[in-house]
């Protein structure tokens, strides 16, 4: 039976299981094992007890095995058992082992026939066993009893499938001889997952209970209903023998006598019985392990390589070494500074492809949200003209003025400049919040050291607030500087002379445009400002729901198409006299919307006074608003006078009307200069006073302030989670190294037994109706020729071939049937 190296293979896998189970790796590696499958009372437990030579498994009627039992048999000089859930406790009394299995089963499944897929791990050392790893599975049942659910058959079937569908699992299909083999549940399940029969070994039990004059000779000779690996017959103790406490050694002698004396079996007695079955399983499992060992080694090496770097860091860190604590503190602060700078400058190693973060969000505030906020405070036309009217008349007093007073212009301009303080301060607050969020994103990486994280967060947040206050003071100063002197000599200012001529010039241009320009479109019409998907939410309400279109915004129009191929244009809307307003988000809506309408109350599209357009995020909404602002579509102004109404001021004096129009043009010209100046200076001021200052503080001042706390050693106390993670990494690393060392001691240049050639197993009907039927001959009965006999086990039979296991082959899918409906109780 192979050489000594082969016999060491099964203990090798058991040591691997020990090494890897502590770090939760055993399930993912699918270590080779043998699963015992069969119906209730088929004799599965008796076969296992015969292997051990002891009574240790629960007995009774109905379903007894209600949790998988992973049984590791190891040859040793002494005899005892160990449970994985009772580490360190040796059970020398096998009656106690039985009671422990029953107690552990009841712990999860209760006492009324319930089942659980959680396995019980039992290891038995004995001089009477060969090295084997077997899994005793619940017997296949048809009818629920006790508190079992109506789909108990399918639950057990799925539990069995979880084991036997793995390519590393040999299937021991146990079938009683006094039942119809063609209807064997165990062989049907094996056929589902092992259609070629490379992993299935048939076991025929209860040969001594067959009717007089019948035998299973043709089956055991693999002539009738053949299997590739053939069948092995065994004779277990009867229930009377078990109740009478018949010794298993005596039962094995009786089994041997049965085969030697039976006329149908005596010619093959040497290849029948429990001892032969044990040797066959030992050989096949050993071959199995040998073939899968290279894949194990590769898998373990990959895991070890992935873990080496982190494990090295964990080894180097000594929580009680003051020098190590100081070094880690310095490295943590340096890493924080680098991470913060990368997030702000946009040069991070990992680029977020889902959301904006860090500097990109601040950039959006600079160039989209702030300009949009400035537009919102621009003057309403009626209110502006009314204020200018009152200013001119108040300056003239009781006299009638002949000239346009410049004091009215200065008063109106200063009032509008003062209104900038609110949006600018709010702008600083918004950037400050984004800056704090970015810092938190970096500080979260210090979660291994809670005290360091808390103190760093407190110090950096305080610094940001301090710089925020300085930045606000500087911005208020900038606005006060603008208020201190109204520079009417600015090169972009139109001046009084030009302002008086602007109204007539504007009218002439409008008249010329109305006369019709049938030549080529001006270049501005061709400038595309933005493209993207928007949903028209108010048109499709009565037509089956809102619809999404591809929109193109140019300097002159807003067009939409059926899709982004831009072939089928739905409409083109000119931007003249258009404004936009916000739309409240609906209770059940997840979209963000705005509306476009005509200031002259004309229809925007067909019979609709406005278009409600929606997008999927606030960022996208702000971006569309900024683009419309660039195209000259401004937000709506809701204004009223002091008495609460918005009625326009009626001018009865033509001279006053001309003066109002002149100052209105002057204010518009000067405020455009102010807006342009503030759009330029605000981002620069914030970058200087806040962002750059915080970067400099983190890189050069933060470490000094942490040391100034006087408890730098306490800052580096690890969190319980980090301690657990570090210990887990080191434990996993050691387990992987131990497992590889175990494998390295074994040579795979060993002897094996060749796999028998294929046989026609179409007589086994798959248990799942969903499986392909290409193995069944349509319309004709299967022709069963003579199959090869069961392979004998010989010592030292070298062969280059394997037992047929193909580790690289994809595992078969686990077929599943729908459970029956639960019967209703009347």
Protein Blocks (a to p, Z undefined) as FASTA:
>chain_A
ZZfklmmmmmmmmmmmmmmmmnopmmmnopadddddddehilmmmmmmmmnopafbdcde
hjfblcdcdddddddfbdcdddfklghiacfbfklmmmmmmmmmmmmnojnopacfbdcd
dddddfkbccddddddddddfbdghjbdfklmmmmmmmmmmmmmpmkbccdddddfkbcf
klgmklmmmmmmmmnopmbccddehklmgcehiacklmmnomgopafklpaddddddfkl
mmnopafklmmmmmmmmmmmpmklmmmmmmgcjklmmmmmmmmmmmmmmmmmmmmmmmmm
mmmmmmmmmmmmmmmpcfklmklmmmmmmmmmmmmmmmmmmmmnopafbdcfkbcchjlm
mmmmmmmmmmmmmmmmpccfklmmmmmmmmmmmmnmmaccfbdcfklmmmmmmmmmmmmm
mmmmmmmmmmmmmmmmmmmmmmmmmmmmmmlmmmmmmmmmmmmmmmmmmmmmmmmmmmmm
mmmpccfkbfkbgbjmlmmmmmmmmmmmmmmmmnopabdcdfklmpcfbgcddddfklmm
mnopacdddddddfkbccddfblnomacfbdcdfehiacddddddfkbcbdcdddddfkl
pafbhjbfbdcdddfbfklmmmmmmmmmmnopacddddddfkopacdcddfbfklmmmmm
mmmmmmmmmmmmmmmmmmmmmmmmmmmmmmmmmmmmmmmmmmmmmmmnopmmmmmpccfk
lmmmmmmmmmmmmmmmmmmmmmmmpcfbbcdddddddddfklpccfbfkbccklbcghia
cddddddddddddehiacfbdehiafkbccddddddddddddddZZ
